Amino acid sequence: MVKAKTWILSKYFDGFPKPSNFELKVEEVPEPKDGELILEAVFLSVDPYMRPFSKFRLKEGEVMIGTQVAKVVQSKNPAFPVGSHVVGRGGWRSHSLSDGSDLVPIMADWPQGVSMSLALGTIGMPGLTALYGIEEVLALKEGETLLVNAAAGAVGSVVGQIAKIKGCKVVGSAGSDEKVAFLKELGFDEAFNYKTVGSLEETLKRASPDGYDCYFDNVGGQFSDVALQQMKHFGRIAVCGSISVYNDTTPQTGPYQQLTIIMKELKMEGFMQSRWGNKHPESLRRLMGWVKEGKLLSREHITRGIENMPAAFMGMFRGENIGKAIVAV
């Protein structure tokens, strides 16, 4: 009998996540029946969305939500032979039983020199989020200027690089000098540490005196209050995340930006990558193509051991990661 280590959400989050929100348990995984298989996690994804989504996707006592790259270790499903790898939504657990309905096989020609962990990052959900935000929501055009915050993270770092591939000027904001240096390595035209600038408004003006055609927002909150004032007329805003407010115990209010949106005639749209699921296979191959060509670089912040999953999750919210946060099981 296979035993699984699982992290459950023992208590809903109240403010910043704490170790007491999680509990590690060991449970037995049933033997697979016809059509079923057992998966062994290889890489676990650590993502900001887990914080807000846990409130309405989970009950206290259930396994934390999340995506993983896993290896098939037992199978009674011919579509998933033993030894093959998949991306699945098994959550924070080392082993799981699946009927295969929620699994996506790793592409058959995945290059040997590319870590499969990228299927949780640049060639996975974050990469797709970046691509669709740029192409489907912003319709970014060559020669335009793009602003992206949380730019050294899993999504933001891909956003900036795709914008450069498309011939745009890119301004990125991050939370440390080390992250700013990383953005420069990626080819960002302008990058700054929002924690140390004297005035965010003046910094944005200096980086692009004519304003911004497009804004890819991962942060929300006060940063966006300032950024909206710097948009060009008919500017477009893709709202991907709001990490600055996820851990607030009291919801933030105002200032209210409707007049700015009206006067500048801005287009502002929230989105999730799942909307374009029919495009995923083609889009993942495009992302892989850019990786193989050296046009899309990836950095990962890897924590080892499923026992350290909560620490990796809390560390991400403290800004410890550059690039994609991953736990290697």
Disulfide bonds with the S-S distance in Angstrom:
none
